[in-house]
Amino acid sequence: MNFLKKLWRIISRILLVVIILLFIIFLIYTGPSWWRHWVVYPRLEKEQAELLTKRKTPQKFIELTDYKGILHAHCYWSHDSRGVIGEIIPAAKKAKLNFIFFSDHPHAKLDTFPRAYNGIYDGIVIVPGTETGSGLMVCPMDSVVINWSEDENQIIRRIVTNGGLVLYVHTEKSHRWANPDYQGMEIYNIHTDLLDEKSITPIIIDAAVNAKKYRSWVYRLFYDDQFKIWAKWDSLNMKRRIVGMAGVDAHNNQNIRARYLADGRVEWVGPNAKTLAIVKPALKEKLLLGKPDAAGWAFKWEVDTYFASFHFVNTHVFSDTLSAGAIRNNLVKGHAYVSFEHLAEAAGFQFFATDRHGRVAAIMGDSISVADVNSLHAVSPLPVRFQCLRNGQVIDRTAKVYDWQFDPQGRAGVYRIVADIRLGNEWKTWVLSNPIYLY
């Protein structure tokens, strides 16, 4: 009997040590995320709310209307997405989008347009497009068949000549930068930003702890200023206009989901929209599955959602009307800026040049003789740190102001604005304008 008691005491102590060790390991791995949950993220939310109380509506200097949307997104047409309009449009409406330019992966060498989603859905302009393996995004804006077996330079020229849109995406990779016809490039991409992380394990843990309440801040956890890409963009703009845009690269596919099939079985779908299993409903399904949502999912554990991507970063385009053609035309002209909307809505931001009479002579994207410019101006709906870059170098900086004015003093160059907001005891990049070109 004594032996059994001694054995039980030994086993109990071993179990206690194991439990303590497991708890320590749990704290080591999840502790930072719980600290963010209880301290960091609430503090950021409070500071953000305080900042938003300082919003002012700037005077409207640019006559065109500011429309907000996203480029580089995927739906069911891509092999690695199951996204359908029933979940895309509600997310877009919640994010206050006006347009979406899709970039679905092609199914074959012959790519027929239009396909998937095309047109106006509940007031949101949707344009179909393709993203190739080489990082080329095209939106032909017409009924056409693209033969991807042809030379890429010829494809680009034909699409641009016929009024389409051609952009380079995933610009962390090498591209045919000397091509004379492509119109723009990503200066930010959510997936690109994630790639430079040494490990995604801390992000997965943070998502498990914080995604439900603080999903935008989880995304912000892997944010880095893309200085290398911005330097490349600046160098290209020294030769000709290359429009900067943001790519959300939304797939809504880093999730675990389940849905009922027509035959009554259940399909479990994992990351990259791959089928994990198709099973007959059992205890697990009865416990976890509920009423199917608009997209048919009866169970969802999501890290990557359409809304989180749509809300994180946007491209604003100044356009005369909200139509596919008008948005495309003004984007190609560079009448656009990139904003990290999860920090704050950027509508009201403007960057323009005035003549000696104080009249607007050019807006972002325009080229104008330096002799016709008296000053450069930027205005913001929030107090920001304005940074003016000329040919990629910061030449002027002013903090916590709503407006900024600068005399170029007859110096030609490529001028663009970065507007930063103050949160968490640091300046966070908020708005990146396209340049005004003074020659």
N, C-alpha and C positions, 0 to 999 in steps of 0.2 A: 504493500500500500504506500509505504514511504517512497519507494522507488517511483511509483506512478506520480506521486505528488511532486517529487523532484523533477521528473521528466516534464510534467506539465508546466512547472515554473520556468524551466529552461526554454520550452517551446513558446510560452507566453512572452518571455523576454525577447526571444528572437523575433517573434511577430511584432512586438512593440518597436524594436529597432528598425525592422523593415518598414513599418508604417511611418515611423519618424523620417527615415531616409526618403521614402516616397514623397512625403509631404515637403521635405526640403527641396527635392528635385522639382516638385510641382511649383514651389515658390520661386525657385531659380528661373524656371522657364516662363512662368506666367506672371511673376511678380511685376515686371515692368508694365505689362498690359493692365494689371489691376491698378497700378499707380496712375496710369493714364486715365483709366475709367473713373477713379474717384477724385483725382486731383488735376491732372493736366488738361484733359478734354473739357471738364466743366469750367475750368478757368478760361480756356480759349473761347468757349461758348459765351461766357460772360463778357469778355473783352470784345468779342465780335458784336454782341448785342449793343454794347456801349458805343462802338464805332458806328453802327448803323443809325443810331440816333442823331448822328452828325450829318446825315445825308442832306444835300441840297440839290435842287434841280437847276443845272447850269443853263445859261442862256443858249439858245439854239443858234449856232453859227453855221453849221453844215446843213444845207437845205434838204438833202436826201434823208430818208428815214433809216434809222438804225434797226436792222433785222438781225435776230440772233439764231444761230443754228449750229449744226455739227456736220463735220465731214469725216469720212473713213469710219463706217459702221457696217455691221453684218447682220443678216437675217437668215432665215431658213435656207436661202439659196446657197449659202456657203456650207461646205462640208462640216465645219466646226461650230455651227450655230443651229439652234432650233427656234430662233426668234420669229414670232408672228405678229401681225399688225395689232392683234388684241392686247398685247402687252407693250408693244413699241409706242403706240400713240398715247396711251395713258401716261407713260413715263415721259414722253416728249412734252405733253401738255403740262405735267407737273413741273418740268424743268423750264417751262415758258419758251419753248423753241418755236421758231417760225419755219425752219427748213431742215431737211436731212438729206445729205448726199451719201448714198450707200456705195460700198466698195466690195461687193461680194466676189468670192473666188470663182473663176470660170470652171465650168464642168468639162469642157473639152477644148480642142484647138479652135473650133468655130464657136464664137460667142455672139449670141443673138440678142439684140436690144429692140424695144424695151422688154424687160422680164422682171420677175418678182414683183416688187411694189413700185408703182410709177403713177404720179398724179398728185391730187390734193386730198388729204385725209383729215377731216375735221379741222380744216383751216391750215394744216401743215403741209408745205410743199415737199414732196418726196421725189428724188431723182435717182434712178438706178445707175450703178457703176460697177467697175471691176477693179480688183487689186490683184496684180500678177505676183508670181514668186520673186520677181526681180525688184519689187517695190515700186511698181508703176501703177498709179491710180488713174483711171479714165472714166469719164462720164460723157458719152457721145452726144447726148441731148437730141437724139434722132433715132429713127428706125434704121438699123444697120446691122450687118454681120461683120465682126472683127475676126480675121484669121490670124491667130497668134503665132502661126508658123512663119509669118513674114518678118522682115527686119523691123526691129523695134523703132528705129528712127523713122522709117516710112510710116509706121502705124501712128506715131505721135504726130507727124506732120499732117497726115490725112485727117485725123480727128480734130486738130486745131484749125485747119483750113476750113473744115465743115462746121465750125462753130461749137466744138466740144470743149471739154475741160480736161486738162492733163496735168497731173501733179506727181511729184515724187514723195512717197511715204516711206516710213522707216529710214529716216535720213541719217541714222547712225551707221548705215551701211554705205558702201560705194555705189555711186550712180554715174550715169553719163552726164556729168555736170556741164560739159561743153555743148551739149545738144542745144541748138538755137531756138527750139520750138516749145518745149515744156513751159508751163506758165507759173508754177509755184511749187512750194515744198512745205513739208511739215516742219515747223519750228518747235513743236511739242507733240509728243505722242505718249499716251498713258503706258502702253506696253513697252515702248523704248525706255521710258523712265524706270520701269520695274527691272529691266534687264541688267542694270548696273549694280543691283544689290548683291552682296556677297552670299546671302542666304535669304530665301523667302520664308523660312520657318518662323522667324519672329513676326512677320506680317500675317501669316496664317493664324498664329496664336492670338495676335491682336484682333484679327477679324472674328475669331471664335468668341472672344470676350466682349468686343466693342462694336461689331458691325451692326447689330440691331439698333443701337442708339446713336452711335458716332461713326457711321460708315464713311462719311466724307473725310473725317480726320484720320481714319485708317488708311484711306487712299493717300492722304497727305504725308503719311509716315514714310513713304518711299519717294516723295517728291525731291527732285534735285534740279537746280537751275541748269539748263542745257547749254552751258557756255560754249562747248565745242561746236555744237550744231549752229548756235547763233553766230559764232565767228565765221563759219562756212557761209551762212546766209549773207552776212555783211560783205564778205569777199565777193560773192556772186553778184550782189547788187551794185558793186563798183563797176561792173561791166554792162549789165542791163537789168531791167526790172524783173525780180523774182519775188512773187507774192508769198508772204508768210502766212500759214494757216495752222490750226490745231487739229490733230487727229485723235478722236477718242478711242478708236479701234475697238468699239463695243461689240462684244459677241454674246454677252449674257450666258457664259458657258462654264465659268468656274464654280460649279454648283453640284449639289446632289438633289435630283428630282425624280418623281415617279408619276406615272399616268396610267389610267386604264386604257387598254386597247379594245378594239371593237369586239374581239372574241372573249372579253371578260378577264383576260390575263393582265398582269401589271408589268410595265416596262420601267426598269430603273436606269436612269441616265446619269452619267458622271461627268467629270471635267472634259472639256473640249467636245461636249455634246455626244459622247460615245455611249453606246448601250452597254450597261454593266451586266444586266440580266433581264430575262423575261420569264416571269414565274406566275404560277397560279396563286391567287390571294390566300395568304395564310395569316397566322397570328400577327406577324410583324406588320403586314399590310393593313390588317384590321385596326391595329393600334395607331399606326402612323398616318394613314391616308384619310383625307377628309373630302369635302366637296371640291370638285375640280374648279379651278379659276378660269378666267377668260381665255387663257392659253391651253387649258386642258390639264394643268398640273394639279394633282391631288396631294402632293407632298413637295416641299421645297426647303432646302437649306442652302442659302445663297451667299456667296461672297461678292461675286461680280454681277451687278444688276444693270439693266438699261438706265434706270434713273441715276444711279451713282455715277455712271460714265457721262451721261448727258448733262448732269449738273456740275461735274468737276471742272471741265474746261470747254469753252465755246469759241466760235469764230463769229464776230459781228461784222456784218456787211452793210455799208451805206448804199441804199438802192432807191430808185425812183418808185418801183412797185415791188410787190411780193409775188414773184413768178419765177419759175425755173430759169428762164432766159435772162431776166433782169438780175437775179442774184448771181448767176454765172458771169455775166458781162461786167458787173461792178466788182466782183471778186477778182477777176482777171486784171482789172484796172488798178487793183491794190487798195480800193476803198474799204479797207477792212482792218480790224485789230483782233487780237487774241486776248481773252480774259479768263481768269480762274474764278468762275462764278460761285464755286463753293465757299469762297472767301467773302464775296459780296457781289451783288449785281452791278454791272459796269455801265449800263445804259446811261447816256449823258456824257461819257468820255468823248472828247473830240481833239483832233490834232490838225492844225491848218496853218496856212501862211497868209499874211495880209500885205496889201500894197501900201503906198505912202498915204493913201486916203483912208486907211483903216478897213478897207473892204477885203473880204475873203477872196484870195487870188488862187489858192490851191489847197487841196485837202490831201490826206495821206494817200499815197499811190501816185499822185500827180508829179509831173516834171514841169519845172518853170525856171526861167532865167533868173539868176540871183539878182540881176539889176531890177527886176520887177517885184522884189520882195523887200518889205521894210522890216518885218519881224515874223518870227515863228511863235505860235501860241498853242497851248494845251490847256484843257479844262477838265475837271473831274467832279463827279457828284459827291466824292468823299475827300477828306484831307489826305494827301499822299506825299510821298517823296518822288518828285519828278526827276528823272535822269534823261538828259539829252545826249544821244550818241551821234557823232559825225564820223562816217567811214569806220564804224565799229568801235570808236574810242569815246569814252565819256568826256564831254567838254563842259557840261554844266549840271549842277545838282542843287535842288532846293527842297526842303522838307516841310511836311505838315501844312501844305497849302492846297487851295482848290484850283488855282490857276497859275500859269507860268508863261512868261514871255521872254523871248531871246532875240537879240539882233545878230544875224549871221555875219554882219560887217563885210558883205561882199564876198564871202568865202563860199565857193561852190563845194558841193559834197552831197553825201547821202545822209539825211538826218532822220532819226527815228527816236521814239519816246518809250521809256520804261517807267511805269507808275507802280510804286510799291506802297503797301499799307502796313501799318504797325500793329502786330499781334504777337503775344507771347514773348515780349521783350526783344523782338527782332523785326526787321523789315522783310516782308514777304512779297515776292513778285506777284503782281496782280494783273497788270495790263501790259501788253507788248503791241505797239503800233506798227503798221507798215510805214515805210519811209516816205518822206517828201524829197524829191530829187532836185537839187539846185545845180544848174549848169551855167 
